[in-house]
């Protein structure tokens, strides 16, 4: 695939750079039985160039997630007996991180709801919300709550059709209407939305105050319809936000790289045999190509 196909180049690096220059990111999620989801997001963030990657997880999931990759720093939060976030769980101070990713594997209990609320309040820091974080937004109607910020220009949502249906009320089988609904949501709340599918479409405002635009991605294949693929995308976009790309640019470049890694993995392993691990393993080659 020619380099010109990428919506923008990968962030450059100066020779005198150090790890603090490439973003300190925090991934929030996981639960007992679903710890792998947030681990995948964290590894994808590392593979996408983040200088420092931490993951906030229920306490009893710490060893499981830490065992996935030696470069991940783990932060145990208070948890319930069944391994979900407890209502008393609190996020670390916001000044420590350049971007957040939230949702994979976290489920929708009271503790998870409280963490999503806390992240909505941190509207000055770039954030990605995926999976159960989106389900919580939908169930609790958080974007329309008077007590929470309605305008979220630093927020990227990455729903699959079912999650977008819960968020907008538009059926998952009506893709055109879902994209239109996502564009309306982006206009109302200034969010950037990644409408997953074939092809993936990003809707959002390139610059605050401008009209909503749509970016249709040109990479990816059906082999990416496999468990963990969306968790990888969450990590990629979070990493790019931490490297100081805008929400619009991080989402566009993120879905392009994600799809390109999927295309490279399909060429090597076949679409049917591709898993999330092959997708992550193909990320370096995808990044090198842009």
N, C-alpha and C positions, 0 to 999 in steps of 0.2 A: 504493500500500500504506500503511495507516495507521501512524502512528508507534508505536502500542501493540504492533504486531507484533514490534518489535525486542525481543530478550531483555533488553537494558539500553541506556542511552544511550551515545553516543560520549563519550570523556573530554573534560571541559570545559577551557577555557584561560583563565588569568588575564590581564588586560591588561598586566601587567608581566613576562610570561614571556619566556624566551629559548630558543634552540634546545636548550640542554642540559637543559631541563625536559621535553623530549618524547622522550627516549630516545636513547642511542647504541647502535645495533645493528650486529652483524656477521653477514653472510651468508657461508657457507662452501660452496664447491662449484665446479662447472664442470670442464671438461676440453676438450682440443682437439676440435672438432666438436660440443661440447655446451655452449659458453660462454653461449649465449643463455638457457639455463634459469636460471642463477644471476643473470644480468642482469635477467630478468623479476622474480625475487623481490626484488631490490634496488630496482627502480623501484616495485614495488607497495608496499614498505615506505615509500619516500619519499611516495608518493601517499596512504598511510594515516596520515600525520602524524608520522613519525619525524623528530627534529631533525637527526640525523647518521646517515648510512648508509655503512658500509664493507663491502667484499667481499674475502674472502681467496680467491685463485684461483691455479692454476698459473701460473708466471711467463710462459710464452709465450702465455697467454690475456689478459694484462693490457690490451693496447691494444684488443682486441676488446670486452671488457666496458666499459672506460672510454668507448668511443665510443657506447655506448647512451644515456648520460645524463650531463650535465655535473655533476650533483649527487652522483654516486657517487664515493666515495673507494676507490681500489684498493690492495690489499696483495698483492704477489707472493710466493708461497711456492715453495720448491724443487720442481722438477718433473722428470719422466722425459723421455726422448727422444720418447715418443709423446704428451706433453702431459697426463699425469695427475700427481696429487700424488706426490712422491717420499717415500720412507720417512723422510727427514731433515726433512720439512716440519714446522714448528712454528707453533702459533697464537700471536697476540699475547697479552700479559698480560691476564688475566681482569678485572682491576680497571678496565679502560678501557671495558667494555661493560655495558649493562643487559640485553641479551638477544642470543641467537644463533639463527640459522636455518641448518640444515645439510642437505645431501643432493642438491639438484637438479643434475643433470649431472655429479656427481663421480666416477661409476663406483666400482668396488669393489676397486681395487688395494691393495697393502700400505700405501701412504701414506695413502689414504683411511681404511683400517681404524684406523690409528694416530690420526688426527684425531677419529674418532668416539669412540674410547676416551678421548681427552683431554677431550672435551666431556661424556661421562658422568661423569667425575670432578668436573666443575665443577657439581655438583648444586645449589649455592646460587643460581646464576644461571639465570633462565628460558631454556628452549631449545625450539626446534621441530626435529623430525627428520622428513624426508620422503624419498621416492624411494630413492636408493642408500644413504642413511644407515640406512633401515629394512631394506633388503636385507642390509646389513652386520650390523645387530643380530641379524637372523634367522640368517644363515649362521654367525656366530661365537657365537651364544647368549650375547650379552653381558649381558643382564639377569639371567642366572642364574649368572654367574661370581662365585665367592667373593671375588675380588680387586677387584671393581667394586661400587659402591653398588647394592643391590637396590631400595631405595626411592627413587623419583624424582618427588617431588611437583611439581617445577617443569618437568617435561618433557611436551611435547605431541607426539604422533605423528600423522601425517596420511596413513595408507596408503590406496591404492586397493585393490580386492578382491584383486588378484594379490599385492600386497605383504603384505596382511593374511594371505593364505593361507600365505605363506612364514613369517610371524611366528608364526602360531598352529597351522598344520597343517590348518585348516578350509578346505574347497574354496571357491573364489571364487564358485561358482554357488549356494551355500547361504547366502543373505544373513542370514536369521534366526540361523542357527548362528554366523555370523561376528560378528554383533553381541553375541551371548551370550559368545563367546570373548573379544571385546574387553573386555567388562565384567569378565570373570574376570581378565584381564591387568591391568586398571585396579585391581581390588581387591587383587591380589597385590603390585603394584609402585607403587601410588599415582600412576600416570601418567594423563594425559588423552588419550583417543584419538578422533580424528575419523574415523569410518567413512564414507568417501566413497561416494556413490551417490544414488539417487533414492528417497526423500529422504536427505540426509546426516544421520547420527546422531552426536552427541557423547556419549561415556560418560566418566565420571570422578567424583571426589569434590569437591563444592563447597567443603567444608571438610575439612582433614586429620582423619582419624579417623572421619569419617562414612561412611555406606554409599554405594555407587556409584549415581549417577543417570544418566538418559538424557534428552537433549534432542534432539527431532526438529525439524530445520530446516524452515522453511516457504517458503524462497525458492529460486530456481534453475530451470533448464530443460535439456532435452537438448542445446541448442546449446552448452552449456558443455563438452560432451565433445569438446574440441579441444586440440591440442598447446599446452602452456604454461599451461593453466588451473590445474593443481595448483601450479605454480611461483608463480603469482600469490597463491594462498591461503597458501602458506608465508610470503611477504613480508608479507601482511596480518596474520597471527597474530603473527609475530615483532615487527612494529611495535607491536601492541597490548600485547604482553608488555613491551616497552621503555617503554611509557607507563604501566606499573605495574598493569595488570590482572592478575588471577590467571590461572593456566592454564585453569581452568574458564571464566571469563568471557571471556578472550581467544579461546578456541576457539569459544564460542557466538556472540559478536558477530562474530568473523571469518568464520564460515561464513555467517552471515546477510548481512553486507555483500557478501561474495563472490557469493552467490546473487542478491542484489538488483541488483548491478552487472550480472550476467548477464541478469537480466530486463529491465533498462533497455536493455542492448545489443541484446537480441533484438527489443525493440519498435522500435528505431531501424534496425537493419541486417538483421533476420531471424535466426532460429536457425541456418540453414544457412550464412549468410555471416559469422557472428560468429567472430572469432579472439581470441587473448589480448590483442592490442592494443586491440580494441574493449572488452574486459572492463576493462582498466586505464583506458581513457579514460572509462568510466562510473563509476569508483570515486568521484570527487568528488561526483557527483549522489547516489549511494547514501549517502555519509557525510552530506551535507547533509540528507537526508530523515530521519535518525535523530538 
